[in-house]
Amino acid sequence: MQYRTLGRTGVQVSSLALGAMNFGEIGRTTQDEATAIVDAALDAGINLIDTADMYSGGESEEMVGKAIAGRRDDIVLATKAGMPMGEERNHRGSSRRWLVTELDNSLRRLGVDHVDLYQIHRWDPSTSDEETLSALTDLQRAGKIRYFGSSTFPAYRIVQAQWAAREHHLSRYVTEQPSYSILQRGIETDVLPVTEQYGLGVLVWSPLASGWLSGAIREGRETTTSRSTFMPERFDTAIPHNRARLDAVEQLAKVADEAGLTMIQLALGFVTAHPAVTSALIGPRTLDHLHAQLAAADTVLSADVLDAIDAIVAPGTDLAAHEKYDTPPALLDSSLRRR
């Protein structure tokens, strides 16, 4: 396992981190299975575990808490808040009112007195940066969080938040958690240059592109992945952008074969090769999935392999741009573009 410094914090984290989204109802992973996955991940050298309040309605946090009981101090523990937690309109977002309440809920579910990294799950356009940063700074000073970060923020919002922290003499985001894979390279255009400029640690999610790069999705083979069962439209190859993804996967499979690598090693080796990336979040549902992904822990791609990937999916290109989660609201809501 490789280790890298998380931004400018001085904290050393593994280049592969364990994402716990599949713990619970979402991935149908039981407590015993989750504990076994955590045990194996820690044994392999992973020291960063990432979850969120909304994963299976809090069940993921509860399962992580039980799995890490008795060894909290050896783990860099991260969670997130901001996505809806029920129908109540104020049980979401990044207001002081909600963050103070929901952090206590997360700490209770995790069974800990603090988290190392507290992340705003999505940018909340209805809340000012000053409101959010002041609340996070107070929670940090209270000892309930050590650091805080953003997740899936557009580049301009990352810049704006850094400016607001300086302007109002508040603590700043020290990490960003964007989606990044060979098939979704858009963040190379602006997000990663910004994180490098401000010295942010970068924890990338979906490095296997929702399973497209797992090796399970190939031409002529029925797609039966867990994700495809509840998001079939993302895997229907009759849709042009999905066809483009499958065509890219077939070409990438040849690159992997020639390099003596699995598709998973190619995919994870690609994202961790970028100098702006600190860790790649893997989200196994089973122990077999975990072991297949851990095989990429020491994968280093050669320049020839990276060049071959660039020739298949050009740098800065998203093959499914509509699936991005950091699109400015005005591009999605026509009323915001009109007086």
Buried (B, 14 or more C-beta within 10 A) or exposed (E): EBBBEBBEBEBEBBBBBBBBBBBBEBBEBEBEBBBBBBBBBBEBBBBBBBBBBBBBBBBBBBBBBBBBEEEBEEBBBBBBBBBEBEEEEEBBBBBBEBBBBBBEBBBEBBBBEBBBBBBBBBBBEEBBBBBBBBBBBBBBEEEBBBBBBBBBBBBBBBBBBBEBBEEEEBBBBBBBBBBBBBBBBBBBEBBBEBBEEBEBBBBBBBBBBBBBBBBBBEEEEEBEBBBBEEBEEBBEBEEEBBEBBBBBBBBBBEBBEEBEBBBBBBBBBBBBBBEBBBBBBBBBBBBEBBEBBBBBBEBEBEEEBBEBBBEBBEEEBBBBEEBBBBEEEEEEEEEEEEE
